[in-house]
Amino acid sequence: MSDYRLAVDVDGTLAASHELVVDFLNKEYGDELLEDERFAFLQISDYNEIGDYFLKAGISPQDFYDILNNKWRESPEEFSFIEDPYNVEQNLRELNKTFETDIVTMNPYPDNIQRWLEENGIEKDKHYGRIISLHDEGIEKTDLDYDFYIDDNPNMVDKMEYHHSLLLYQRPYNLNIKERIGPLVKKIDSIETANEILVTWKNKLDKLEPDSELFKE
Ligand SMILES: [Mg+2]
């Protein structure tokens, strides 16, 4: 394993969390909404406007996260993987061999996440080192100073230090983000792509002289 550290997000990166909340809202409130006003996951085109999208039905951003967190507390088995869990399992295992890999989440129920991962064949030590919840910590993921982040949250782009790199997991609400060189932001559409890119980066980094310009193509 190298000295490079990798943080992998859960909600919206491994877990189809927003889809679950949207389904829940349609079940709860769908009858009160006209067909064309029903919630549709693909209409959430801006992460920062998730709140605005639901506000028209009286769902505040806090309500949204309360629903999400309640699901993790009460029924984590309802969460699906965004990708085929087998592919995620294979690639996380590879990543954890190459990098010091942690699952890092703002979610308040890391124990339930751990069980959910286990039930899908993703195990502590084999696929990741630790599950870290920052829910009550009052700090950002970037404060933990990982070298690499796999995450769907576009707001991380503006919080990264120059030596951080973000693999932005593509979701409808972050498609407007542009790739850039430093701090490095690269869009990915699967954990397999993340694995391929990170191994390439690591090989480049391993060959760099101390004063080389990082990632210069
Ligand atoms: Mg996320």
Boltz pocket constraint, residues with backbone or C-beta under 6 A from the ligand:
constraints:
  - pocket:
      binder: B
      contacts: [[A, 9], [A, 10], [A, 11], [A, 12], [A, 13], [A, 151], [A, 152], [A, 153]]
      max_distance: 6.0
